[in-house]
Each structure stands twice: as structure tokens, then as C-alpha cells.
Amino acid sequence: MSRLPDGLCLATHLRHGAKGTFGALVDLLWPPSCIGCGAAVIEPDRFCATCWQGLPFISPPVCQRYGVPVPFDLGPEPLSPLAVSDPPVFERARAAFRYDGLARDLVHHFKCGDRTELARPMGRLMAEAGKALLYDTSLIVPVPLHRFRFLGRRFNQAALLAKEIGVFDAKAGGL
């Protein structure tokens, strides 16, 4: 099971706030590291090749309602057995990857480990996975966090992700 390095927070926060010469000094003192394992990478907020290959990405064909993988191509708008037998109240949902392994660790560290710097790369992955849904979207609204959870976490992870997803330009095909 992958463990996320604890020392990434300070360097990442400084790097995001740094400009010009100060940014170069931060990169010299704390070179960019993989957000999954802490190995050296070229750019901040990225995965190393090993962690990238280990992420359980969801790829087509997927159920058009739930966004879960279906075993084989069922045509232009496939539905999973669950979507047929018990249709959800929402129209469509998507996820970047299955909640397993490194992906589970990232979510846990983001939500409960004060790793707010993970919002940017996770938001990018979510936006890319849901770009077809974002194409016609004019408003992104985060799920409110109960005040007691907010006091415990000190931030609303859904709001941070919504902000990052909002930067995504689905019409142009990316960030």
C-alpha cells in the first residue's frame, strides 16, 4: 500500500505561492516530487511513472448513468445492470478512477490528512474524466459540508475540487 510523504505540504504551498526568483529557490530547496510516493518529478502536482501506472483509471466502455466500467461495448449509450434495475435520481456521474490502492490513499489524505494541495491534481483528473459532462455546464456547485465536519477538517474538500474543476475548459478540451 502506498504512503504519501508528509513533507510535501510546505514545499507545495510555497511553490504555488512563489513567483520568479523565489520560485526557483523553492524548487532548488524542495524539488518537485510525485504526489503519490514523493519520488522526483519534473513538474509539481504530477505523478511519477510508477504511480501513474498504478492508478486504477476508469476507461470506456462505461455505463452512461453511473460511469462504472461495463464488461464489453454495449452500443452508443450502455447502461450497467444497476442503472437498468434501479435508476439513480441523477442523470450522469463520472469518476477518474476506482476507489482502490493509491487512489484510495490520495482521497483519504486529501479529505482527512490536511493535504489540500492535492485539490489541483485531483481536480484536473476529475475534470478530464468528466469533460463530456462539463461541456454544457454553466455552474459547478460543491456539496455542502456539515458544520461539525467542517470544524474537524477546517476546509470543504468538495469546494476546493469544484474550484479546480471550474478552471477546466471542456469546450477547448483541457486546462
C-alpha beads as a LAMMPS data file, in Angstrom:
LAMMPS data file: protein, C-alpha beads

175 atoms
174 bonds

1 atom types
1 bond types

-500.0 500.0 xlo xhi
-500.0 500.0 ylo yhi
-500.0 500.0 zlo zhi

Masses

1 110.0

Atoms # bond

1 1 1 0.000 0.000 0.000
2 1 1 1.382 3.409 -0.947
3 1 1 2.014 6.008 1.704
4 1 1 2.057 9.682 0.884
5 1 1 5.093 11.599 2.143
6 1 1 4.318 14.086 4.885
7 1 1 6.927 16.694 3.886
8 1 1 5.240 17.660 0.607
9 1 1 2.780 20.173 2.064
10 1 1 5.126 23.064 2.869
11 1 1 7.073 22.823 -0.384
12 1 1 3.922 22.584 -2.482
13 1 1 2.271 25.540 -0.758
14 1 1 5.428 27.631 -1.166
15 1 1 5.781 26.600 -4.806
16 1 1 2.171 27.574 -5.626
17 1 1 2.627 30.956 -3.985
18 1 1 6.116 31.590 -5.319
19 1 1 6.910 33.722 -8.335
20 1 1 10.127 34.382 -10.254
21 1 1 13.419 34.007 -8.407
22 1 1 11.775 32.924 -5.171
23 1 1 10.011 30.119 -7.060
24 1 1 13.343 28.932 -8.467
25 1 1 14.817 28.956 -4.952
26 1 1 11.909 26.887 -3.645
27 1 1 12.439 24.380 -6.495
28 1 1 16.133 24.215 -5.633
29 1 1 15.493 23.605 -1.924
30 1 1 12.463 21.342 -2.428
31 1 1 12.475 19.828 -5.922
32 1 1 9.057 18.819 -7.244
33 1 1 8.030 15.387 -6.052
34 1 1 5.422 12.818 -7.021
35 1 1 2.150 13.401 -5.215
36 1 1 1.802 9.652 -4.792
37 1 1 5.160 8.475 -3.466
38 1 1 7.430 11.512 -3.171
39 1 1 9.864 10.472 -5.929
40 1 1 11.441 13.224 -8.025
41 1 1 9.368 14.544 -10.941
42 1 1 9.925 17.322 -13.455
43 1 1 6.867 19.440 -12.589
44 1 1 4.945 19.927 -9.357
45 1 1 1.486 18.358 -8.877
46 1 1 2.379 15.337 -11.010
47 1 1 2.788 11.593 -10.570
48 1 1 5.924 9.602 -11.282
49 1 1 5.605 6.935 -13.982
50 1 1 5.262 4.133 -11.424
51 1 1 2.398 5.796 -9.528
52 1 1 0.689 6.862 -12.767
53 1 1 0.684 3.266 -13.997
54 1 1 -0.645 2.127 -10.607
55 1 1 -3.712 4.375 -10.639
56 1 1 -6.888 2.373 -11.314
57 1 1 -8.268 4.634 -14.060
58 1 1 -11.770 4.020 -15.385
59 1 1 -11.773 3.768 -19.160
60 1 1 -14.529 3.164 -21.739
61 1 1 -16.815 1.457 -22.179
62 1 1 -18.664 2.828 -19.149
63 1 1 -22.285 2.972 -18.010
64 1 1 -23.803 6.241 -19.226
65 1 1 -25.571 6.824 -15.884
66 1 1 -23.109 5.692 -13.211
67 1 1 -19.834 5.942 -15.144
68 1 1 -18.739 2.492 -13.935
69 1 1 -16.972 0.139 -16.334
70 1 1 -19.117 -2.309 -18.287
71 1 1 -17.569 -5.636 -19.352
72 1 1 -17.855 -5.019 -23.107
73 1 1 -19.148 -2.434 -25.558
74 1 1 -22.954 -2.428 -25.369
75 1 1 -23.510 0.209 -28.038
76 1 1 -23.560 4.003 -28.098
77 1 1 -25.168 4.528 -24.647
78 1 1 -24.511 1.462 -22.496
79 1 1 -26.207 1.046 -19.129
80 1 1 -24.983 -1.142 -16.285
81 1 1 -27.372 -3.695 -14.794
82 1 1 -27.724 -1.475 -11.721
83 1 1 -28.690 1.561 -13.829
84 1 1 -31.380 -0.507 -15.540
85 1 1 -32.776 -2.216 -12.425
86 1 1 -32.519 0.757 -10.045
87 1 1 -32.073 4.024 -11.994
88 1 1 -30.410 6.784 -9.972
89 1 1 -32.028 10.169 -9.310
90 1 1 -29.184 11.900 -11.175
91 1 1 -28.689 11.931 -14.927
92 1 1 -24.957 11.105 -15.207
93 1 1 -21.897 10.665 -12.992
94 1 1 -18.209 10.135 -13.725
95 1 1 -15.085 9.310 -11.733
96 1 1 -11.447 9.467 -12.722
97 1 1 -10.527 6.144 -11.140
98 1 1 -11.789 3.310 -8.966
99 1 1 -11.531 3.832 -5.215
100 1 1 -8.656 1.412 -4.733
101 1 1 -4.947 1.411 -3.851
102 1 1 -3.159 4.703 -4.440
103 1 1 -6.413 6.398 -5.490
104 1 1 -7.985 5.491 -2.134
105 1 1 -4.878 6.756 -0.317
106 1 1 -4.998 10.064 -2.193
107 1 1 -8.670 10.608 -1.357
108 1 1 -8.088 9.748 2.298
109 1 1 -5.069 12.048 2.628
110 1 1 -6.929 14.848 0.866
111 1 1 -10.078 14.597 2.985
112 1 1 -8.631 13.727 6.382
113 1 1 -4.904 14.394 6.218
114 1 1 -4.805 18.157 5.600
115 1 1 -3.341 17.578 2.128
116 1 1 -5.254 20.443 0.483
117 1 1 -2.547 20.769 -2.182
118 1 1 -3.966 17.579 -3.710
119 1 1 -7.044 19.542 -4.855
120 1 1 -5.305 20.806 -8.001
121 1 1 -4.123 17.477 -9.468
122 1 1 -7.236 15.616 -8.320
123 1 1 -9.473 18.340 -9.763
124 1 1 -7.632 18.088 -13.089
125 1 1 -8.124 14.331 -13.196
126 1 1 -11.806 14.688 -12.320
127 1 1 -12.325 17.376 -14.954
128 1 1 -10.654 15.262 -17.621
129 1 1 -12.764 12.223 -16.701
130 1 1 -15.971 14.270 -16.760
131 1 1 -15.242 16.576 -19.684
132 1 1 -18.299 15.363 -21.617
133 1 1 -20.475 16.342 -18.650
134 1 1 -18.724 19.686 -18.199
135 1 1 -19.166 20.716 -21.837
136 1 1 -22.708 22.048 -21.323
137 1 1 -22.264 23.033 -17.665
138 1 1 -22.658 26.639 -16.654
139 1 1 -22.456 26.147 -12.890
140 1 1 -20.448 23.875 -10.606
141 1 1 -21.762 23.652 -7.053
142 1 1 -19.890 21.752 -4.329
143 1 1 -21.749 19.579 -1.863
144 1 1 -22.011 21.474 1.428
145 1 1 -20.085 20.009 4.340
146 1 1 -21.817 19.668 7.701
147 1 1 -20.527 22.297 10.117
148 1 1 -19.141 19.706 12.555
149 1 1 -17.158 18.006 9.776
150 1 1 -16.012 21.420 8.576
151 1 1 -14.747 22.229 12.087
152 1 1 -12.879 18.915 12.178
153 1 1 -11.330 19.230 8.716
154 1 1 -11.078 23.046 8.559
155 1 1 -11.915 23.022 4.834
156 1 1 -14.551 21.723 2.432
157 1 1 -12.823 19.341 0.034
158 1 1 -15.753 19.500 -2.404
159 1 1 -15.377 23.283 -2.630
160 1 1 -11.649 23.001 -3.366
161 1 1 -12.290 20.387 -6.065
162 1 1 -15.149 22.428 -7.576
163 1 1 -12.823 25.417 -7.842
164 1 1 -10.200 23.354 -9.693
165 1 1 -12.783 21.686 -11.939
166 1 1 -14.179 25.141 -12.745
167 1 1 -10.821 26.100 -14.295
168 1 1 -11.210 23.275 -16.821
169 1 1 -12.353 24.414 -20.249
170 1 1 -14.309 21.491 -21.698
171 1 1 -15.001 23.321 -24.961
172 1 1 -11.290 23.805 -25.586
173 1 1 -10.538 20.256 -24.459
174 1 1 -8.460 20.885 -21.359
175 1 1 -6.884 23.218 -18.868

Bonds

1 1 1 2
2 1 2 3
3 1 3 4
4 1 4 5
5 1 5 6
6 1 6 7
7 1 7 8
8 1 8 9
9 1 9 10
10 1 10 11
11 1 11 12
12 1 12 13
13 1 13 14
14 1 14 15
15 1 15 16
16 1 16 17
17 1 17 18
18 1 18 19
19 1 19 20
20 1 20 21
21 1 21 22
22 1 22 23
23 1 23 24
24 1 24 25
25 1 25 26
26 1 26 27
27 1 27 28
28 1 28 29
29 1 29 30
30 1 30 31
31 1 31 32
32 1 32 33
33 1 33 34
34 1 34 35
35 1 35 36
36 1 36 37
37 1 37 38
38 1 38 39
39 1 39 40
40 1 40 41
41 1 41 42
42 1 42 43
43 1 43 44
44 1 44 45
45 1 45 46
46 1 46 47
47 1 47 48
48 1 48 49
49 1 49 50
50 1 50 51
51 1 51 52
52 1 52 53
53 1 53 54
54 1 54 55
55 1 55 56
56 1 56 57
57 1 57 58
58 1 58 59
59 1 59 60
60 1 60 61
61 1 61 62
62 1 62 63
63 1 63 64
64 1 64 65
65 1 65 66
66 1 66 67
67 1 67 68
68 1 68 69
69 1 69 70
70 1 70 71
71 1 71 72
72 1 72 73
73 1 73 74
74 1 74 75
75 1 75 76
76 1 76 77
77 1 77 78
78 1 78 79
79 1 79 80
80 1 80 81
81 1 81 82
82 1 82 83
83 1 83 84
84 1 84 85
85 1 85 86
86 1 86 87
87 1 87 88
88 1 88 89
89 1 89 90
90 1 90 91
91 1 91 92
92 1 92 93
93 1 93 94
94 1 94 95
95 1 95 96
96 1 96 97
97 1 97 98
98 1 98 99
99 1 99 100
100 1 100 101
101 1 101 102
102 1 102 103
103 1 103 104
104 1 104 105
105 1 105 106
106 1 106 107
107 1 107 108
108 1 108 109
109 1 109 110
110 1 110 111
111 1 111 112
112 1 112 113
113 1 113 114
114 1 114 115
115 1 115 116
116 1 116 117
117 1 117 118
118 1 118 119
119 1 119 120
120 1 120 121
121 1 121 122
122 1 122 123
123 1 123 124
124 1 124 125
125 1 125 126
126 1 126 127
127 1 127 128
128 1 128 129
129 1 129 130
130 1 130 131
131 1 131 132
132 1 132 133
133 1 133 134
134 1 134 135
135 1 135 136
136 1 136 137
137 1 137 138
138 1 138 139
139 1 139 140
140 1 140 141
141 1 141 142
142 1 142 143
143 1 143 144
144 1 144 145
145 1 145 146
146 1 146 147
147 1 147 148
148 1 148 149
149 1 149 150
150 1 150 151
151 1 151 152
152 1 152 153
153 1 153 154
154 1 154 155
155 1 155 156
156 1 156 157
157 1 157 158
158 1 158 159
159 1 159 160
160 1 160 161
161 1 161 162
162 1 162 163
163 1 163 164
164 1 164 165
165 1 165 166
166 1 166 167
167 1 167 168
168 1 168 169
169 1 169 170
170 1 170 171
171 1 171 172
172 1 172 173
173 1 173 174
174 1 174 175
